[in-house]
Amino acid sequence: MDGALAGIRVFDMTRVLAGPACTQILGDLGAEVIKVERPGVGDDTRKWGPPYLKDAGGRETTESAYYLAINRNKRSITLDITKPEGQELALGLIEHCDVLIENFKVGDLARRGLAYEQLRQRFPRLVYCSITGFGQTGPYKERPGYDYLAQAMGGIMSVTGDVDGRPMKVGVAIADIMTGMYATTAILAALRHRDATGAGQHIDMALFDSQLAWLANVGQGYLISGEEPPRLGNDHPTVVPYGVFGAADGPFVLGVGNDAQFRRFCEFSATPELADDKRFATNASRVRNRAALIPLIEGAIARHPMRYWIEGLKKVGVPAAPINTVAQAFADPQAKHRGMVREIDHPLSDKPLPMTANPIRMSRTPVEYRHAPPTLGQDTEGVLADVLGIGAAEVAELRKRKIV
């Protein structure tokens, strides 16, 4: 079955995380993704380990888990775009592509004749997406972009971590991931516009911009109030009680989302008087009187084990959940039912490669897991033959001259 993006070809000049996360989504949805890598070097993340994939003999390969996580459904070619011959091959391939996505520093591709302004007249239908740390304009445009810096400068670290502790980054590179998702959305919108008008366009994505955008209610709260959002640890800034609470045998998450749920929680926890207390009767009053309420709830919860709370609160319609480890999350019955781990054969291993599934569920054009993350240059000959009609002998000559 063809995917939703079947017939779309992507020239992927990205590496590390934000760009590859975007192009993996496009590949999962059916696009043909040509991943362009430096000969002999490849995507930086190939070496970001351990852990690494193990071969049939149990030895570590050169394929890191980091790289494997975000590069399935792609075809890898090696191409040296610093050389004129490599640039000509790139231009030949781009001619047959709908989308180009890159994450070079501002100005780098202009030296290779591959910047958007240099291509737009020749390829007017091309959707060209650039991903950088700070965008193509502004005082920081030439700075390198890293997820950690985006989290630090974009405000999220200031509201993450213990109340009295140091600012804390999110445990995954979420600024990169969200930039990749915003880029995916922009590319799909640009393709829709291109199909309607015939005109491609340039998309300018920045990690810093994306980080500010997904501050969401926290950022909007500051813009409305003018007050710096506090760091609240596991508590919610505008919903109470909503956080981590310690049962007799360990912590769990309690999420009371409205006043009716709070009353049911109070009845179940044998503290019905709290629901009638004017200090706690509404969510707004509970937020204002957080310091007085939380110790009372903590005292009640500490009297019973986790299972008592999670199972009992479920019966009365109050959200509560265990705090799973990564292993427990993948082993959860819901994760198994939803097929959140998929297996793909990999040429370097005698065992199927387990991968986190794409969460998108589409009834007519479901996600397909067609290709394992490619080894470096795995598809060079195939892509050059399929797209440009270049034969094996010519590819061998290009390889000899280190163009590919």
N, C-alpha and C positions, 0 to 999 in steps of 0.2 A: 504493500500500500504506500502510495506517495505521501510524504509529509506536507504540511500546510505551505512550506516554503520551497517545495520541489520546483526546480527550474531557476532558482536564485543561486548565483555563484558569488562567493565572497573571497576577496584577496586579503588575507589576514596577515598584516605585518606587525602584530602585537606580540608581546611577551610578558612574562611574570603573571599578573592576576586579573586586573580589571578588564583588559582587552580580551584575553583568552576566555574569561568567564562569559563575556558577551558573545563571542563567536561560538562557544560551545552551545549556548542556548539556540543560536541560529542554526547550528548543525543538528541539534536535537529536533528542531522543528522541520528539518528536511532540506535545508540549504546545503549546497556543496561548498565546503570551506577548504581553501588552499592555504595552509599554514606555511609562511615563508620564514626560513631560519637561516642563520649564518652558517656557512660550511665549516664543519669541524667543531662548532661551538654550540649552536642551537639555543633554544629558550633557556634563560638563566635558571629557571626553576627545575630543569632536569637534574641539576646538581644539588638542589636544596633538600638534602636528607642527612641522616636516615629519618624514616625508613625508606628502603628501596624495594622494588619488585624483585622477587627471587626467581631464578631460572629453574629448569627441571632438576638440576643437581643441588638445589638449595643455596646457590651462590647469589650474592647481590648483583643485580644488573645496574645499568646506568639510569634506569627509569625511577625517579623519586615518586613517592606518594603525592607530593605537592603537585608535580607536573601532571600525574595521572588524573588528579581530581578535576581538572578543568580543560582537558584537551581531547576528549573523545569526539567521534564523528567529524574528524578532520583528516586531510591528506597533507603530509609534510613534504615540502621540497626545500632543498638547500639552494641558496642563490646569493651571490655576492653583489649587492647593489652599489658597492663602492667603485666597481669597474664598469666602464661604458658598455661592455657586452652584457653584463648582468642587468644594467638599467634598460637596455633594449629588450631583453627577455621579459623583464617586469612589465614594460609598456605593452608588449605583445599579449601577455596574460591579462593585464588590466582591460584591454580592449574587449575581452570576452567575459568580463565580470560586471555584476550589478552593483556591488558594494566593495569599497576599500576601507579598511579600518587599520589605524596605525597609532602607536603611542611613543613616537620618537620625540626628542626634545624639540621645542619650537625652533624652526629654521633648519634642522638637520636634513630633512628630505628635500628642501629647496636646493641644497648643494648637489643632490642626485637627480634633479629634474623631475621629482615625484611629488612636489607639493600640490595642494589643491588648485591654486591659481595657475600652475603650469599645466594642469591636466583638464581643466574645466572646458576649454574650447574644443579640445580634441575628443573628449568623452562627455558630452553634455548631459547624458542620462545617468552618469555615475553618482551614486550616493557615497560621499567621502566623509568618514568619521574620524576625528582626531581626539585622542584621550591623553591628557597631560595632568600634571599636578595642579596647575593654577590657570589653565586656559591659554588661548592664543593672544590674549590682550592683558593689559594691566601691569603694575609694577613688579609682580612676581612671575611673569610669564616665562622667564628663562630659568627659574629654579627647577631642580629635579623634583619629581613627585613621588612620595612614598605614603603608604597607608597610615603609618604611625604619625607622620607629620600632619596629615590631613585630620586625623582624629584629635591631635593635640591642638592644632590651630582652629579647627572647626567647632570647638565647644563641647564635643561629646565627652571628652575625658574629664572635664570640669564637673560633670553631673554623674559620673560613674565612679563607684568605689564606696568604701565605708565613709560614714559621716565625718569622722575625725581622722581618716587616713589620707594617703596620697591620692591624687587623681589617678584613674585607672583606665587603661584602654580596654576595648571590647576584646573578648577572647579569640575571635577570628578577625581577619582583615576586612571588616565590614564596610569601610569607606571604599575600598577597591570593589567589593562585591556589588555594592549599591550603585557605584558609577557604571559598572558593567550592565546592570539591569536598566538604569536610565538610558544608557547608550543603546541597548537593545530596543527599548521602546521608541527612541528617536529614529533609529534606522527603519523600523517597521512603518512608522508614520511617514518618513521621507520616501519610502518605496511606494506607499499608497499615493502620495502626492505625485511622484514620478510617473506612476501608471496613469494618473488622471490628466497630467499636463505634459508629460514627456521630458520634464526638467529635473535633473538631479540637484543636489545641493551639498553644502558643507555643514557638518555637525561638529560643534566645538564643545567637548565634554571635559570637565575638570573635577578632580577628586575633591578639591576644596569646596567648589560650588555644591557638589552632590552631598557632601557632609553637612553643609549648612541646611540644605533642603530637607534632609531627613531628620533634622532636629524636631520636626513635626510640632506636636503640641507644646513641647518644652520651649522651642524657639518662638512659637507664636505667643506663648505665655509671657515671655520676656518683652516681645514687641508691644503687647497690649498693656502690660503693667509697668514696664520700665524697671522691674526688679530682677536682680541676678538670681537665676534658679539655684536653689541649694543642692548640695550633694546629699542624697537620702539613703544611700546604700541600697537595700532591697525594697524599700518602701516606695509607694507611688506618690507623685507630687500632688495629685488632685483626687485620689480615691482612697478611702480608709474604711476598714482594714483591708489592705491589699499588699501582701508581702510574704516574707519567710517567718514562720513561727516554729518554735521548738516543742514538739510532742515529747512524751516521756522517753521515747527511744530514738529520737532524731528529728531533724527539721523537715518541713514540707511547706508547700505554697498554699496560701489561702487567698482567694480573690473575690471579695464581696463587692459586687458591682452596683448595687442599688439598695434603697432603703428596705424593700421587701425582703431581699436576701439577708440583710443585716438582722432583721427581726427573726427570721427563721434560724439564722446562726445562733442568736442569743437564746432562743428557745431550746435548740439542740444542745448548746453548751451549758445549760442550766444557769444562765445569767439573764433571764428575761427582763430584769430591772434596767439593764443597760439600754434596751430598745426604747424604754419609756423615759429615760433621762434626757432632759432638754439639751444637754451638752452633746448628745450622741444621736439624737432622733433623726437627723438628716445628714446626708453626706457632707454638705458644706460645714455643718457644725462639727462633724467628726474630724474633718481636715483641720479646722481651727483648734480643736481640743485633742489633737493626736497624742500629745505627750501624756495626757491624763488617761486616755482610753487604752492605748497599746499595753501598758503593764497589766491592766485588768484582764485583757484578752489573753495575754501570755500566761498569766496565772491559771486561767481556766484550761487552756490547751495543754499545759504541762502535766495535767493530772491523768491523761490517757495516752496510749500509744498511737502512732501514725495511722495504723490500719483502722482504728476506731474512728478517727476524724475523716479520713479520705472516703471510706465506705459509707459512713453514716451521713456525712454532708452531701454525698451524691444522692442519697435517697430523699433528702429534703430540698434538693435543687440549689445547693450552694457550691460554687466551684472550688475545688481543692485538688491538688496533684502532688505526687512524689517528685523529688528532685533527682532525676536519673543521671547516672554517669553516661558517657557516650556509649559504652557497651550496653547498658540497660536500655538506652533510647533505641538503638538498633534492634534490640531483642524484644521490644515492646510488642504485644499482640497487634496493636493498631498499625505500627510500622510494618510488621510482617504482612498483614492483610492488604495494606496499600502498596506492597511491593516496593518499598523504599530502598532496597538493595537489589541491584541487577548485576548479572554476570556476563562478561564478554570475553571471548577467547583472545589471548594475547600471544604474538609470535615468539616471545622470549620465555614463556612459561608453559608448563604442561598442565597447569591448573587454570580454570577460568578466573579472570580478574574481577573481583567484587567492586562495584562502584555505587556511590549514592545516586539514586534515581532522580530524574527531573521531576519536580512536583506538579508539572502541568498535566492536566487530564483533559483531553479533547475527544469528543465522541466520534467524529468523522476522520480526523487526521491525527491519530495518537503519536506521541513521541516514539521514535524507533532508535534502538541502540545498534547502529549499523557497523561502526568501526571502533575498535579499541584505540586509545591514544597512540598515535603513530610513533615509531622510532625515528630518529633523526634522519631526514632525507629518504624515508621509506618509499615515498611515492614520486620522487623526482622524475624518473623515467616515464612513469605512467601519466603524470599530469602534462609533461611536455609533449608526449605523444598524443594524448587525447585532445588537448586544447590547441596546440600549435602544430601538430603533425610532425614533430621532430623525431627522427629515427634513432635507434640505439647507437649507431656508430657516431652520429653527431653529438649525442649526449656524452658518450665516452670521451670525445675530444674536448667537450666543455668541461668535463670533470678533470681531465688531464691538465687543463689550463686553470683549474680551480675557480671557474666561473660558477659551477654548481658543485 
